[in-house]
């Protein structure tokens, strides 16, 4: 990568990081492209050279963290056989990932509620992931079960770890353990 490409990548990273900082502080809907450019130390014109709108900023972050999100699913499907204990360990690892990416997940959640393009990308990531995991592409019912389980995990972890509503965490993790175990009991 030449110097110009490195500078452009750094500028894009600054804009994305600033956007997510603002989304965390004041919410996705209340953050403007002007505020993002100002926080990043750049001009609005420069921001628009790199990103058309707020959804583009969110999509850039989603694509950057996608491997981090997909990785543990691949490891789950590549290991086994599974029992309740191994599924619970995996769910706890996923919990750690959600806590680490809590700002990103919160912003993506807000963006999905406002922008169809972001919601479509989230569903696209689920589809891409389900096509790469062993035993799903050739079994339509198992793929649908996986998608339903993933959506349940997403909702539950959003409320537990992004919103911080953890009073029933152990019960939820036990329920998720039983649900995910069914995917591997065939």
N, C-alpha and C positions, 0 to 999 in steps of 0.2 A: 504494500500500500504506500503510495507516494505521500508527500507532505500535505498536499491539498486535500487528498481523500481523508487523511488522518484528521485534519482540521475540521472538515465537514462532519466526520463521525463524532468528533468531540462536541461540536456545536449542536448536533442532533441530540446527543446524550444530555447536554446541559438543558436543552428545551424540555426533553421528556422528564428529567429529574425535577425540574422546576414545576412542571405541570402537576406531577404527582405530589409534590410538596404542597402546592396550592389546593389540590383536590382533598388532601388530608386535612388541611386547616379550615377550609371554608366550603368544601363540597364541590362536586363536579359541576353542577348546574350554575353555581354562583361564580365560578372561575371563568375569566375571559382570556382570550388570546392576547390581549394587550397586557394583562397582569402577568401572564406566563412569560412573555417576551421581556418585560421589565425585570422580573425576578431573575431570569436567566442572564441578565446583563446584555441582552441583544435587542435588536430593533424588531418591530412588528413585521416589517418587510422581510427581514431575514428569517423570521419564524415561518412566514408564509412561503418562503422559498423551499423550506424543508417539509412543512406539514400544511395540508389544506384546512384543517379544522381540529377540534378537540378529539373527535373519534380517531383521527390519524395518530395522535399522540398516544392514545390508549392502545391502539392496535400495535404500535411499535413496541410498547412495553410488553403486551401480551405475547408477541412473537419472540421477544427476548427471553421471557421466562418460561416459554412453552417446554423446552427440553427439561427444565428443572421440575416441572409439573408432571410431565409424562414419564420421566425416569423411574420413579418409584412404582408406577403401574407396571412397567416392563419387568422390573425386578420381582414384583409379586407374581406375575404370570410365569416368569422363568424359573422361579423356585417352587418348592413343594415337595411332597404333598402338604396340604395345609390342614391345620386344626385351629381351634379357637385361640390358642395361645399365639400361634404365628400370625393370624389375622390381627389380633389385638396389638402385637408389636408393630405390624405394618400401619395400623390406624394411628398409633402413637407417633410413628415417624411422619405420617401425613399431618398430624396435629402440629408437629414441630415446623413443618414446611409452611402451614397456614399461619402460624404465629410469626414466622420469619417474613412472610410476604403479605401480612395483614393489610398494610397500606395499599398495596397493589390490588388485592382482592376487593377491598372496600371501594376503591375507585372504579374498578371494572364493574362491580355490582351497580353502582350509581350510573355509570355510562350505559350499561345494558338497558336500564330502565328508560333512558332518554334517547338512545341512538340505536336504530335497527342494525346498522353496520357492525357495531360492537357485539350485539347479541348473536348475529349471524356468525361472526368469527369464533365466538365461544363454542357455539354448536359445531362449527367446522373443526375446531380443535378436538372435540369429543369424537367426531366421526373419524378424523385422521388417526387418533389414538386407537380407536376400536379396530381399525383395519390393520394395525401393526401388531396387535397383541395376539399371541398364539391361541388358536382354537376359537377365535371369535368370527373371523371373516367367513368361515365355512359353516357356521352354526348360527343362523339368523335369530333363533330364540335366545341363545346364550348372549349374543351381541345386544339384543334388546334388554335382557336382564342386566347386563353390564352398564348400559346407558342409564337405566332406571336407578341402579345402585349408585352410580357416579353422581347423578342429579340429587339423590338423597344425601349423599356424603357432602356435596357442595352446600346444600341448604343447611344441614345440621352444623357443619363446620363454620359456615358464615355466622350463624347465631351464637355458637359457642365461642369462637376465637376471634372473629372480627368485631362482633357486637359485644362480646364479653359476658354473655349470659350463660355462665358455667355452673349454675347451682345443681343441675341434673346431669353433669358431664359423665359420670360413671355409668348411669343408666343408659344414656344415649350411646356411649361407646360399646356397652354390652349388646344393645340392640343392633348396632351397626356390625359388630362382630358376627352375630348370628346371621344377619342378612348377607354379608359378604361371603361367609362360609358356604352358603347354599350355591354360590357360583362355582365352587370347586368340589362339590360333593357328587358330581355326575360321573 
